[in-house]
Amino acid sequence: MVFAMQPYRYHVLVCDRQKPEGVPCRSARGSRSFVDALRKEVAAQGLADQVQITPCGSLGLCERGPNIVVYP
């Protein structure tokens, strides 16, 4: 039996990179709780089968706050 997995409609990449002490980064500012809250809200809106949330490495501009990329 083969199961065909449907692609997600949206893919959200959220910076969660850890950097050395004193270097601006999202993990030091609570990115894990941000990812958890985003996943909860996606589920609450009934979109868990359409939106994939993925923690990733640095997206740049870390000193400006949360960094996310949404595809498409």
C-alpha positions in Angstrom: 0.0 0.0 0.0 1.4 3.4 -1.0 0.3 6.6 0.8 0.5 9.8 -1.2 1.4 12.7 1.0 -0.1 16.0 0.0 2.2 19.0 0.0 1.6 21.8 2.5 0.1 25.0 1.0 2.5 27.2 3.0 5.9 26.5 4.5 7.0 28.9 7.3 10.7 28.9 8.2 11.4 30.5 11.6 15.0 31.4 12.7 16.0 29.4 15.8 19.8 29.6 15.5 21.8 29.6 18.6 24.8 31.9 18.6 27.6 32.6 21.2 26.8 34.6 24.3 26.4 38.3 23.5 25.7 37.8 19.8 22.1 38.8 18.8 20.0 35.8 18.0 16.4 34.6 18.2 17.0 31.6 20.4 18.2 34.0 23.2 15.0 36.0 22.8 12.5 33.1 23.0 12.2 31.9 19.5 11.2 28.4 20.7 8.2 29.8 22.5 7.4 31.8 19.4 7.5 28.7 17.2 5.3 26.9 19.8 2.8 29.8 19.8 2.7 29.9 16.0 2.1 26.2 15.8 -0.8 26.4 18.3 -2.4 29.3 16.4 -2.1 27.4 13.1 -3.8 24.4 14.7 -6.5 26.6 16.4 -7.3 28.1 13.0 -7.7 24.6 11.5 -4.7 25.0 9.2 -2.3 22.3 10.5 -2.8 20.3 7.3 -2.0 23.3 5.1 0.9 25.1 7.0 4.3 23.5 7.9 6.3 25.4 10.6 10.0 24.6 10.5 12.7 26.0 12.8 15.8 26.8 10.8 19.2 28.4 11.0 19.9 32.1 10.7 18.0 34.2 8.2 20.0 37.3 8.9 19.0 40.6 10.6 18.9 38.9 14.0 19.2 42.1 15.9 15.9 43.3 14.4 13.7 40.7 16.0 11.9 37.6 14.8 12.8 36.4 11.3 10.4 34.2 9.3 10.1 33.3 5.7 6.8 32.1 4.2 6.7 30.1 1.0 5.1 30.6 -1.5 
